[in-house]
């Protein structure tokens, strides 16, 4: 849970910083072109208090800081659950109720400070509308970041891969076992809900193991890691077994709701790929290279076997920890669409 906790803390701080910056922006566009003596005359003299632009920025900081922190906590705890389990109408209604309650509380608390109450009451409606627009902007940004993936969103926004780049990456093809009989048994609509639940449970596991979900293709998820100088290859295998442990813990839920429990098989391979931002109307970061083809063929070989995890020889050569797992070598000389003979290894988790 270490990586997830670190991610949530970072997310909360980012949301708080965004609220502070947008609050500063409101003060700037509202008061930057007004001389301070006019601000004093309009808001301060009647109340017999001193008001300056510096004071306004200070006050906005102390208002936005707790507000942003609370919103950040909600965005990392409550709102993802609402988004997954509730309809759009319920989602919006709950968020609007929370936002209105918090805004009213802030106004009530700040109205007790004589230095700010004249400005609050004079601009109450405008401030509320601006805060609501800020909440909508923050909500859209967070939603896009979650939907696209944290690294995909950043790389798309800053156009990292406008020019294709060569990278060393690890890929995992995670595929559901017996998907066709399952769909026939529970029906396609229930099957879609079944897949939704499976991949919802997968999200936190991927985050914990510092991966990125590249694609969902039917009942298959493609996960990738960018290899860095101190990259720990074992965490890719750990992701699979952590996910299986998660599904076992949730077995009662799946049995009660669908009458069966999901099982996945996976293949892992590494190598150089070219990474590029493709498309115009709809953009996507795409990976090109033989690595993905080989990983897909490894996945097909794994599906035909009794094993649940298969890794390539290239990936195995980078592993340092050989104590936690048992590796069984297998020659793969008939992989469709692969010219050269490939060496693979089935992976089994050691007990204890």
RODRENBA-14653 format. One record per residue (C-alpha): residue in one letter; chain; x, y, z; residue number from 1. Coordinates in pm, 1 decimal, always signed. Layout:
residues N
{aa A; ch A; px X; py Y; pz Z; i NUM}
...
This chain:
residues 352
{aa X; ch A; px +0.0; py +0.0; pz +0.0; i 1}
{aa X; ch A; px +303.6; py +226.0; pz +14.7; i 2}
{aa X; ch A; px +284.7; py +343.1; pz -348.1; i 3}
{aa X; ch A; px -92.1; py +394.9; pz -333.5; i 4}
{aa X; ch A; px -60.5; py +603.1; pz -15.5; i 5}
{aa X; ch A; px +217.1; py +810.5; pz -171.4; i 6}
{aa X; ch A; px +6.0; py +857.8; pz -484.1; i 7}
{aa X; ch A; px -297.7; py +968.6; pz -280.3; i 8}
{aa X; ch A; px -90.7; py +1215.4; pz -77.8; i 9}
{aa X; ch A; px +54.9; py +1358.7; pz -398.2; i 10}
{aa X; ch A; px -294.7; py +1382.0; pz -547.7; i 11}
{aa X; ch A; px -426.5; py +1566.2; pz -240.4; i 12}
{aa X; ch A; px -136.0; py +1812.6; pz -251.4; i 13}
{aa X; ch A; px -186.0; py +1870.9; pz -625.3; i 14}
{aa X; ch A; px -557.3; py +1942.6; pz -577.9; i 15}
{aa X; ch A; px -482.9; py +2174.6; pz -285.1; i 16}
{aa X; ch A; px -220.5; py +2362.1; pz -488.3; i 17}
{aa X; ch A; px -464.9; py +2393.9; pz -779.4; i 18}
{aa X; ch A; px -729.6; py +2541.8; pz -550.3; i 19}
{aa X; ch A; px -479.6; py +2790.7; pz -406.2; i 20}
{aa X; ch A; px -360.4; py +2899.4; pz -752.4; i 21}
{aa X; ch A; px -713.9; py +2941.7; pz -886.5; i 22}
{aa X; ch A; px -812.9; py +3137.1; pz -574.4; i 23}
{aa X; ch A; px -512.2; py +3366.0; pz -623.1; i 24}
{aa X; ch A; px -620.8; py +3406.1; pz -985.1; i 25}
{aa X; ch A; px -966.7; py +3520.4; pz -870.7; i 26}
{aa X; ch A; px -813.9; py +3784.2; pz -643.0; i 27}
{aa X; ch A; px -585.9; py +3893.8; pz -927.5; i 28}
{aa X; ch A; px -858.9; py +3937.6; pz -1190.9; i 29}
{aa X; ch A; px -1094.1; py +4098.3; pz -936.6; i 30}
{aa X; ch A; px -859.9; py +4348.3; pz -773.1; i 31}
{aa X; ch A; px -536.2; py +4381.9; pz -976.2; i 32}
{aa X; ch A; px -647.3; py +4690.0; pz -1172.3; i 33}
{aa X; ch A; px -808.7; py +4862.2; pz -872.6; i 34}
{aa X; ch A; px -585.3; py +5102.0; pz -676.3; i 35}
{aa X; ch A; px -548.4; py +5004.1; pz -313.1; i 36}
{aa X; ch A; px -700.5; py +5326.7; pz -185.6; i 37}
{aa X; ch A; px -1018.2; py +5246.2; pz -382.3; i 38}
{aa X; ch A; px -1028.6; py +4898.1; pz -227.7; i 39}
{aa X; ch A; px -987.5; py +5059.7; pz +110.6; i 40}
{aa X; ch A; px -1253.5; py +5316.2; pz +35.9; i 41}
{aa X; ch A; px -1506.3; py +5065.7; pz -98.9; i 42}
{aa X; ch A; px -1461.5; py +4782.0; pz +151.2; i 43}
{aa X; ch A; px -1264.3; py +4913.8; pz +445.6; i 44}
{aa X; ch A; px -1361.5; py +5265.0; pz +552.6; i 45}
{aa X; ch A; px -1723.0; py +5181.9; pz +630.8; i 46}
{aa X; ch A; px -1609.1; py +4906.3; pz +861.5; i 47}
{aa X; ch A; px -1313.5; py +5099.4; pz +996.4; i 48}
{aa X; ch A; px -1059.0; py +4835.3; pz +893.3; i 49}
{aa X; ch A; px -742.6; py +4824.1; pz +683.3; i 50}
{aa X; ch A; px -762.2; py +4621.2; pz +359.6; i 51}
{aa X; ch A; px -472.8; py +4576.1; pz +114.4; i 52}
{aa X; ch A; px -403.7; py +4347.6; pz -179.0; i 53}
{aa X; ch A; px -141.5; py +4158.5; pz +21.4; i 54}
{aa X; ch A; px -401.3; py +4094.0; pz +290.7; i 55}
{aa X; ch A; px -644.5; py +3968.3; pz +28.5; i 56}
{aa X; ch A; px -389.2; py +3717.1; pz -101.1; i 57}
{aa X; ch A; px -313.1; py +3603.1; pz +254.0; i 58}
{aa X; ch A; px -680.3; py +3555.4; pz +332.2; i 59}
{aa X; ch A; px -742.6; py +3369.1; pz +4.3; i 60}
{aa X; ch A; px -453.2; py +3134.1; pz +87.5; i 61}
{aa X; ch A; px -593.2; py +3046.1; pz +429.2; i 62}
{aa X; ch A; px -938.5; py +2991.9; pz +277.2; i 63}
{aa X; ch A; px -818.2; py +2778.3; pz -16.1; i 64}
{aa X; ch A; px -574.3; py +2566.1; pz +187.9; i 65}
{aa X; ch A; px -824.6; py +2379.4; pz +410.7; i 66}
{aa X; ch A; px -1086.9; py +2375.8; pz +133.9; i 67}
{aa X; ch A; px -841.4; py +2222.0; pz -112.6; i 68}
{aa X; ch A; px -720.2; py +1965.1; pz +140.2; i 69}
{aa X; ch A; px -1074.4; py +1848.6; pz +213.7; i 70}
{aa X; ch A; px -1159.6; py +1832.1; pz -157.9; i 71}
{aa X; ch A; px -836.6; py +1641.2; pz -223.2; i 72}
{aa X; ch A; px -926.2; py +1382.8; pz +40.5; i 73}
{aa X; ch A; px -1273.9; py +1345.9; pz -109.8; i 74}
{aa X; ch A; px -1129.5; py +1299.9; pz -460.0; i 75}
{aa X; ch A; px -900.8; py +1019.0; pz -342.8; i 76}
{aa X; ch A; px -1146.5; py +837.7; pz -114.3; i 77}
{aa X; ch A; px -1520.7; py +900.3; pz -159.1; i 78}
{aa X; ch A; px -1555.8; py +1027.6; pz -516.0; i 79}
{aa X; ch A; px -1392.6; py +727.7; pz -692.5; i 80}
{aa X; ch A; px -1635.8; py +496.0; pz -511.7; i 81}
{aa X; ch A; px -1931.6; py +715.7; pz -611.1; i 82}
{aa X; ch A; px -1810.5; py +724.6; pz -970.8; i 83}
{aa X; ch A; px -1790.9; py +344.9; pz -983.1; i 84}
{aa X; ch A; px -2107.9; py +254.0; pz -797.5; i 85}
{aa X; ch A; px -2358.7; py +536.6; pz -851.0; i 86}
{aa X; ch A; px -2539.7; py +684.4; pz -1149.1; i 87}
{aa X; ch A; px -2438.9; py +1017.7; pz -1298.8; i 88}
{aa X; ch A; px -2735.6; py +1197.8; pz -1136.4; i 89}
{aa X; ch A; px -2660.8; py +1061.2; pz -789.1; i 90}
{aa X; ch A; px -2291.6; py +1141.3; pz -837.8; i 91}
{aa X; ch A; px -2360.7; py +1503.9; pz -928.2; i 92}
{aa X; ch A; px -2622.1; py +1546.4; pz -653.4; i 93}
{aa X; ch A; px -2391.8; py +1417.2; pz -379.0; i 94}
{aa X; ch A; px -2097.1; py +1625.4; pz -498.3; i 95}
{aa X; ch A; px -2309.3; py +1939.8; pz -526.8; i 96}
{aa X; ch A; px -2452.1; py +1887.0; pz -176.8; i 97}
{aa X; ch A; px -2102.3; py +1840.0; pz -31.5; i 98}
{aa X; ch A; px -1965.8; py +2140.8; pz -218.4; i 99}
{aa X; ch A; px -2256.5; py +2367.5; pz -113.9; i 100}
{aa X; ch A; px -2227.6; py +2259.6; pz +250.0; i 101}
{aa X; ch A; px -1852.9; py +2319.5; pz +256.2; i 102}
{aa X; ch A; px -1884.8; py +2658.0; pz +82.3; i 103}
{aa X; ch A; px -2154.9; py +2767.9; pz +328.1; i 104}
{aa X; ch A; px -1936.8; py +2657.4; pz +619.2; i 105}
{aa X; ch A; px -1640.3; py +2854.6; pz +481.7; i 106}
{aa X; ch A; px -1856.1; py +3165.9; pz +435.0; i 107}
{aa X; ch A; px -1992.8; py +3130.4; pz +788.2; i 108}
{aa X; ch A; px -1647.5; py +3092.9; pz +942.4; i 109}
{aa X; ch A; px -1488.4; py +3373.6; pz +739.9; i 110}
{aa X; ch A; px -1776.6; py +3613.5; pz +807.7; i 111}
{aa X; ch A; px -1659.3; py +3622.9; pz +1168.8; i 112}
{aa X; ch A; px -1337.3; py +3796.3; pz +1060.4; i 113}
{aa X; ch A; px -1397.8; py +4168.5; pz +1025.9; i 114}
{aa X; ch A; px -1114.2; py +4209.4; pz +774.7; i 115}
{aa X; ch A; px -1284.7; py +3993.2; pz +514.1; i 116}
{aa X; ch A; px -1658.5; py +4004.6; pz +588.8; i 117}
{aa X; ch A; px -1728.7; py +4326.0; pz +384.8; i 118}
{aa X; ch A; px -1573.9; py +4173.0; pz +73.3; i 119}
{aa X; ch A; px -1744.1; py +3837.0; pz +130.9; i 120}
{aa X; ch A; px -2091.3; py +3985.3; pz +158.2; i 121}
{aa X; ch A; px -2039.4; py +4228.6; pz -129.7; i 122}
{aa X; ch A; px -1919.6; py +3952.8; pz -365.4; i 123}
{aa X; ch A; px -2090.2; py +3643.4; pz -220.3; i 124}
{aa X; ch A; px -2267.1; py +3534.8; pz -539.1; i 125}
{aa X; ch A; px -1964.4; py +3596.6; pz -762.5; i 126}
{aa X; ch A; px -1732.8; py +3410.9; pz -524.1; i 127}
{aa X; ch A; px -1969.5; py +3113.5; pz -504.3; i 128}
{aa X; ch A; px -2003.1; py +3091.9; pz -883.9; i 129}
{aa X; ch A; px -1624.8; py +3112.8; pz -925.9; i 130}
{aa X; ch A; px -1571.6; py +2841.0; pz -662.9; i 131}
{aa X; ch A; px -1826.9; py +2621.6; pz -840.1; i 132}
{aa X; ch A; px -1650.0; py +2671.1; pz -1174.8; i 133}
{aa X; ch A; px -1319.4; py +2591.2; pz -1005.1; i 134}
{aa X; ch A; px -1466.6; py +2270.5; pz -864.5; i 135}
{aa X; ch A; px -1592.9; py +2172.5; pz -1212.5; i 136}
{aa X; ch A; px -1249.0; py +2239.0; pz -1366.9; i 137}
{aa X; ch A; px -1069.6; py +2041.1; pz -1095.2; i 138}
{aa X; ch A; px -1321.9; py +1758.5; pz -1128.6; i 139}
{aa X; ch A; px -1276.0; py +1735.8; pz -1505.6; i 140}
{aa X; ch A; px -895.5; py +1735.2; pz -1474.1; i 141}
{aa X; ch A; px -901.4; py +1460.8; pz -1211.0; i 142}
{aa X; ch A; px -1149.1; py +1256.5; pz -1416.2; i 143}
{aa X; ch A; px -934.5; py +1285.8; pz -1729.7; i 144}
{aa X; ch A; px -623.8; py +1192.8; pz -1533.5; i 145}
{aa X; ch A; px -790.9; py +882.4; pz -1390.3; i 146}
{aa X; ch A; px -946.4; py +780.4; pz -1722.2; i 147}
{aa X; ch A; px -628.5; py +827.9; pz -1925.5; i 148}
{aa X; ch A; px -383.5; py +714.6; pz -1657.4; i 149}
{aa X; ch A; px -152.5; py +940.2; pz -1459.0; i 150}
{aa X; ch A; px +148.2; py +916.5; pz -1691.0; i 151}
{aa X; ch A; px -55.3; py +908.2; pz -2012.7; i 152}
{aa X; ch A; px -236.7; py +1225.6; pz -1911.9; i 153}
{aa X; ch A; px +85.7; py +1411.1; pz -1833.8; i 154}
{aa X; ch A; px +264.7; py +1289.8; pz -2146.0; i 155}
{aa X; ch A; px -34.1; py +1375.4; pz -2366.2; i 156}
{aa X; ch A; px -71.5; py +1725.6; pz -2221.9; i 157}
{aa X; ch A; px +298.2; py +1816.1; pz -2255.4; i 158}
{aa X; ch A; px +321.8; py +1636.1; pz -2592.8; i 159}
{aa X; ch A; px +613.7; py +1417.9; pz -2482.4; i 160}
{aa X; ch A; px +583.9; py +1175.5; pz -2770.3; i 161}
{aa X; ch A; px +503.3; py +1414.8; pz -3055.2; i 162}
{aa X; ch A; px +832.1; py +1290.1; pz -3197.2; i 163}
{aa X; ch A; px +856.2; py +908.3; pz -3161.0; i 164}
{aa X; ch A; px +1104.1; py +795.2; pz -2893.8; i 165}
{aa X; ch A; px +1272.3; py +461.2; pz -2839.2; i 166}
{aa X; ch A; px +1224.5; py +322.4; pz -2489.4; i 167}
{aa X; ch A; px +1303.0; py +6.9; pz -2294.6; i 168}
{aa X; ch A; px +972.9; py -124.3; pz -2158.3; i 169}
{aa X; ch A; px +817.6; py -424.5; pz -1990.4; i 170}
{aa X; ch A; px +475.0; py -541.4; pz -2106.9; i 171}
{aa X; ch A; px +225.2; py -769.1; pz -1937.1; i 172}
{aa X; ch A; px -68.5; py -921.4; pz -2122.1; i 173}
{aa X; ch A; px -328.7; py -1015.7; pz -1860.4; i 174}
{aa X; ch A; px -609.1; py -1230.3; pz -2000.8; i 175}
{aa X; ch A; px -919.5; py -1379.9; pz -1839.8; i 176}
{aa X; ch A; px -946.0; py -1758.3; pz -1843.8; i 177}
{aa X; ch A; px -1256.2; py -1917.6; pz -2001.6; i 178}
{aa X; ch A; px -1400.8; py -1583.3; pz -2106.5; i 179}
{aa X; ch A; px -1622.5; py -1715.1; pz -2386.2; i 180}
{aa X; ch A; px -1797.1; py -1984.9; pz -2174.4; i 181}
{aa X; ch A; px -1835.2; py -1724.9; pz -1897.8; i 182}
{aa X; ch A; px -2005.8; py -1477.3; pz -2132.6; i 183}
{aa X; ch A; px -2239.4; py -1752.1; pz -2257.1; i 184}
{aa X; ch A; px -2323.0; py -1856.2; pz -1902.6; i 185}
{aa X; ch A; px -2404.0; py -1518.4; pz -1744.3; i 186}
{aa X; ch A; px -2507.9; py -1321.2; pz -2054.4; i 187}
{aa X; ch A; px -2326.3; py -1040.9; pz -2229.5; i 188}
{aa X; ch A; px -2465.4; py -757.2; pz -2013.9; i 189}
{aa X; ch A; px -2369.5; py -928.1; pz -1688.7; i 190}
{aa X; ch A; px -2039.6; py -1024.0; pz -1847.5; i 191}
{aa X; ch A; px -1965.2; py -656.0; pz -1914.7; i 192}
{aa X; ch A; px -2039.3; py -575.7; pz -1549.2; i 193}
{aa X; ch A; px -1818.6; py -869.4; pz -1451.1; i 194}
{aa X; ch A; px -1527.5; py -729.7; pz -1655.8; i 195}
{aa X; ch A; px -1587.1; py -383.3; pz -1509.4; i 196}
{aa X; ch A; px -1555.3; py -519.1; pz -1155.5; i 197}
{aa X; ch A; px -1243.7; py -720.5; pz -1241.5; i 198}
{aa X; ch A; px -1062.0; py -425.0; pz -1393.4; i 199}
{aa X; ch A; px -1180.3; py -191.7; pz -1116.9; i 200}
{aa X; ch A; px -1008.2; py -425.3; pz -868.1; i 201}
{aa X; ch A; px -701.9; py -428.7; pz -1093.4; i 202}
{aa X; ch A; px -655.4; py -49.3; pz -1087.9; i 203}
{aa X; ch A; px -522.5; py -17.1; pz -732.5; i 204}
{aa X; ch A; px -293.0; py -317.4; pz -782.0; i 205}
{aa X; ch A; px -137.8; py -158.2; pz -1092.0; i 206}
{aa X; ch A; px -93.6; py +168.9; pz -904.6; i 207}
{aa X; ch A; px +69.2; py -10.9; pz -612.5; i 208}
{aa X; ch A; px +321.2; py -176.6; pz -845.7; i 209}
{aa X; ch A; px +392.2; py +146.4; pz -1036.5; i 210}
{aa X; ch A; px +259.2; py +24.6; pz -1369.9; i 211}
{aa X; ch A; px +47.3; py +192.1; pz -1636.5; i 212}
{aa X; ch A; px -255.0; py +37.4; pz -1801.9; i 213}
{aa X; ch A; px -190.8; py +74.9; pz -2173.8; i 214}
{aa X; ch A; px -511.6; py -79.5; pz -2308.0; i 215}
{aa X; ch A; px -818.3; py -280.5; pz -2222.5; i 216}
{aa X; ch A; px -898.2; py -512.0; pz -2512.8; i 217}
{aa X; ch A; px -1213.4; py -711.4; pz -2441.7; i 218}
{aa X; ch A; px -1129.1; py -930.3; pz -2143.9; i 219}
{aa X; ch A; px -757.6; py -849.4; pz -2164.4; i 220}
{aa X; ch A; px -553.7; py -575.1; pz -1998.1; i 221}
{aa X; ch A; px -216.1; py -465.0; pz -2129.6; i 222}
{aa X; ch A; px +7.7; py -320.8; pz -1857.5; i 223}
{aa X; ch A; px +343.1; py -154.8; pz -1914.2; i 224}
{aa X; ch A; px +640.0; py -23.5; pz -1718.9; i 225}
{aa X; ch A; px +912.6; py +210.2; pz -1844.0; i 226}
{aa X; ch A; px +1248.8; py +60.9; pz -1746.7; i 227}
{aa X; ch A; px +1469.3; py +298.4; pz -1549.2; i 228}
{aa X; ch A; px +1821.9; py +257.6; pz -1414.9; i 229}
{aa X; ch A; px +1706.6; py +107.4; pz -1082.9; i 230}
{aa X; ch A; px +1402.6; py -72.6; pz -1219.6; i 231}
{aa X; ch A; px +1297.6; py -376.2; pz -1013.1; i 232}
{aa X; ch A; px +1170.6; py -641.4; pz -1254.7; i 233}
{aa X; ch A; px +1026.2; py -862.9; pz -982.7; i 234}
{aa X; ch A; px +743.0; py -617.2; pz -916.1; i 235}
{aa X; ch A; px +591.2; py -708.5; pz -1253.6; i 236}
{aa X; ch A; px +548.9; py -1070.3; pz -1140.7; i 237}
{aa X; ch A; px +438.4; py -951.8; pz -796.1; i 238}
{aa X; ch A; px +158.3; py -752.1; pz -960.1; i 239}
{aa X; ch A; px +3.5; py -1069.1; pz -1102.5; i 240}
{aa X; ch A; px +7.0; py -1263.3; pz -775.6; i 241}
{aa X; ch A; px -114.3; py -958.2; pz -579.9; i 242}
{aa X; ch A; px -405.9; py -932.8; pz -820.0; i 243}
{aa X; ch A; px -488.4; py -1300.6; pz -779.9; i 244}
{aa X; ch A; px -478.7; py -1258.6; pz -400.6; i 245}
{aa X; ch A; px -716.0; py -961.9; pz -434.5; i 246}
{aa X; ch A; px -959.8; py -1167.4; pz -643.6; i 247}
{aa X; ch A; px -945.6; py -1448.2; pz -387.9; i 248}
{aa X; ch A; px -1031.6; py -1204.5; pz -108.4; i 249}
{aa X; ch A; px -1321.2; py -1079.6; pz -320.2; i 250}
{aa X; ch A; px -1431.3; py -1430.0; pz -420.0; i 251}
{aa X; ch A; px -1751.8; py -1420.4; pz -213.5; i 252}
{aa X; ch A; px -1855.6; py -1095.1; pz -385.1; i 253}
{aa X; ch A; px -1807.6; py -1243.5; pz -731.9; i 254}
{aa X; ch A; px -1978.7; py -1571.2; pz -642.2; i 255}
{aa X; ch A; px -2279.2; py -1395.4; pz -488.2; i 256}
{aa X; ch A; px -2317.4; py -1152.5; pz -779.3; i 257}
{aa X; ch A; px -2217.1; py -1363.1; pz -1080.8; i 258}
{aa X; ch A; px -2201.0; py -1722.7; pz -962.2; i 259}
{aa X; ch A; px -1833.6; py -1761.5; pz -1050.6; i 260}
{aa X; ch A; px -1491.6; py -1625.7; pz -958.8; i 261}
{aa X; ch A; px -1247.3; py -1474.1; pz -1212.8; i 262}
{aa X; ch A; px -906.7; py -1620.7; pz -1292.5; i 263}
{aa X; ch A; px -646.9; py -1458.6; pz -1516.7; i 264}
{aa X; ch A; px -333.7; py -1576.1; pz -1694.3; i 265}
{aa X; ch A; px -50.4; py -1348.0; pz -1796.2; i 266}
{aa X; ch A; px +258.7; py -1317.3; pz -2012.4; i 267}
{aa X; ch A; px +549.7; py -1080.5; pz -1946.8; i 268}
{aa X; ch A; px +816.3; py -968.8; pz -2192.2; i 269}
{aa X; ch A; px +1059.3; py -678.0; pz -2220.7; i 270}
{aa X; ch A; px +1248.3; py -499.4; pz -2494.7; i 271}
{aa X; ch A; px +1282.8; py -181.4; pz -2697.2; i 272}
{aa X; ch A; px +975.5; py -18.7; pz -2848.5; i 273}
{aa X; ch A; px +907.8; py +309.2; pz -3022.0; i 274}
{aa X; ch A; px +659.2; py +529.6; pz -2837.0; i 275}
{aa X; ch A; px +454.9; py +786.1; pz -3028.1; i 276}
{aa X; ch A; px +152.0; py +1009.2; pz -2981.3; i 277}
{aa X; ch A; px -84.6; py +917.7; pz -3264.1; i 278}
{aa X; ch A; px -411.5; py +1063.9; pz -3389.4; i 279}
{aa X; ch A; px -554.9; py +1413.9; pz -3407.3; i 280}
{aa X; ch A; px -927.0; py +1417.6; pz -3325.7; i 281}
{aa X; ch A; px -857.5; py +1137.7; pz -3075.1; i 282}
{aa X; ch A; px -502.3; py +1112.8; pz -2948.3; i 283}
{aa X; ch A; px -340.5; py +806.0; pz -2798.1; i 284}
{aa X; ch A; px +7.2; py +706.3; pz -2690.6; i 285}
{aa X; ch A; px +95.5; py +395.1; pz -2891.6; i 286}
{aa X; ch A; px +382.2; py +147.2; pz -2869.2; i 287}
{aa X; ch A; px +527.7; py -18.9; pz -3176.5; i 288}
{aa X; ch A; px +772.4; py -306.5; pz -3197.7; i 289}
{aa X; ch A; px +810.7; py -681.7; pz -3199.9; i 290}
{aa X; ch A; px +800.6; py -687.0; pz -2819.4; i 291}
{aa X; ch A; px +421.3; py -660.0; pz -2815.2; i 292}
{aa X; ch A; px +380.3; py -930.0; pz -3080.2; i 293}
{aa X; ch A; px +603.9; py -1172.7; pz -2889.7; i 294}
{aa X; ch A; px +427.9; py -1097.4; pz -2560.1; i 295}
{aa X; ch A; px +91.8; py -1165.3; pz -2723.9; i 296}
{aa X; ch A; px +219.8; py -1498.6; pz -2859.8; i 297}
{aa X; ch A; px +356.5; py -1590.1; pz -2517.6; i 298}
{aa X; ch A; px +11.2; py -1520.3; pz -2377.5; i 299}
{aa X; ch A; px -141.2; py -1759.9; pz -2631.4; i 300}
{aa X; ch A; px +110.2; py -2028.6; pz -2529.2; i 301}
{aa X; ch A; px +25.6; py -1974.6; pz -2162.3; i 302}
{aa X; ch A; px -348.3; py -2012.9; pz -2230.9; i 303}
{aa X; ch A; px -281.3; py -2358.2; pz -2378.4; i 304}
{aa X; ch A; px -86.2; py -2471.6; pz -2071.1; i 305}
{aa X; ch A; px -170.5; py -2550.0; pz -1709.7; i 306}
{aa X; ch A; px +50.1; py -2263.7; pz -1588.6; i 307}
{aa X; ch A; px -82.0; py -1916.5; pz -1512.1; i 308}
{aa X; ch A; px +227.9; py -1701.8; pz -1566.8; i 309}
{aa X; ch A; px +481.5; py -1716.4; pz -1846.4; i 310}
{aa X; ch A; px +779.3; py -1484.4; pz -1890.4; i 311}
{aa X; ch A; px +1027.6; py -1450.5; pz -2172.3; i 312}
{aa X; ch A; px +1392.2; py -1545.9; pz -2143.6; i 313}
{aa X; ch A; px +1487.8; py -1180.2; pz -2194.8; i 314}
{aa X; ch A; px +1275.5; py -1077.9; pz -1897.3; i 315}
{aa X; ch A; px +1411.3; py -1362.2; pz -1682.3; i 316}
{aa X; ch A; px +1770.8; py -1251.8; pz -1749.9; i 317}
{aa X; ch A; px +1697.9; py -922.0; pz -1573.2; i 318}
{aa X; ch A; px +1549.3; py -1076.4; pz -1258.2; i 319}
{aa X; ch A; px +1763.9; py -1059.3; pz -945.3; i 320}
{aa X; ch A; px +1541.5; py -1234.8; pz -688.8; i 321}
{aa X; ch A; px +1520.9; py -1607.4; pz -764.3; i 322}
{aa X; ch A; px +1402.8; py -1710.2; pz -417.6; i 323}
{aa X; ch A; px +1035.1; py -1611.4; pz -419.3; i 324}
{aa X; ch A; px +936.5; py -1799.6; pz -733.4; i 325}
{aa X; ch A; px +1006.0; py -2127.7; pz -911.2; i 326}
{aa X; ch A; px +1086.5; py -2100.2; pz -1281.9; i 327}
{aa X; ch A; px +1031.3; py -2384.2; pz -1527.2; i 328}
{aa X; ch A; px +1200.7; py -2345.4; pz -1865.7; i 329}
{aa X; ch A; px +1004.1; py -2424.5; pz -2181.0; i 330}
{aa X; ch A; px +1109.2; py -2400.8; pz -2546.7; i 331}
{aa X; ch A; px +869.9; py -2210.4; pz -2766.1; i 332}
{aa X; ch A; px +965.0; py -2286.4; pz -3123.1; i 333}
{aa X; ch A; px +620.8; py -2270.1; pz -3280.7; i 334}
{aa X; ch A; px +496.0; py -1924.9; pz -3186.2; i 335}
{aa X; ch A; px +277.8; py -1797.3; pz -3467.5; i 336}
{aa X; ch A; px +419.2; py -1490.6; pz -3640.8; i 337}
{aa X; ch A; px +754.9; py -1510.9; pz -3455.2; i 338}
{aa X; ch A; px +1051.9; py -1601.3; pz -3673.4; i 339}
{aa X; ch A; px +1309.4; py -1689.3; pz -3407.0; i 340}
{aa X; ch A; px +1277.1; py -1956.5; pz -3144.3; i 341}
{aa X; ch A; px +1185.7; py -1807.1; pz -2808.7; i 342}
{aa X; ch A; px +1274.1; py -1930.5; pz -2463.1; i 343}
{aa X; ch A; px +1001.5; py -1896.9; pz -2203.7; i 344}
{aa X; ch A; px +961.1; py -1980.2; pz -1838.3; i 345}
{aa X; ch A; px +652.4; py -2071.3; pz -1642.0; i 346}
{aa X; ch A; px +647.2; py -1899.4; pz -1303.3; i 347}
{aa X; ch A; px +510.3; py -2050.2; pz -983.2; i 348}
{aa X; ch A; px +494.4; py -1872.5; pz -648.3; i 349}
{aa X; ch A; px +679.9; py -2049.7; pz -369.0; i 350}
{aa X; ch A; px +471.7; py -2126.4; pz -60.0; i 351}
{aa X; ch A; px +551.4; py -1933.3; pz +257.7; i 352}
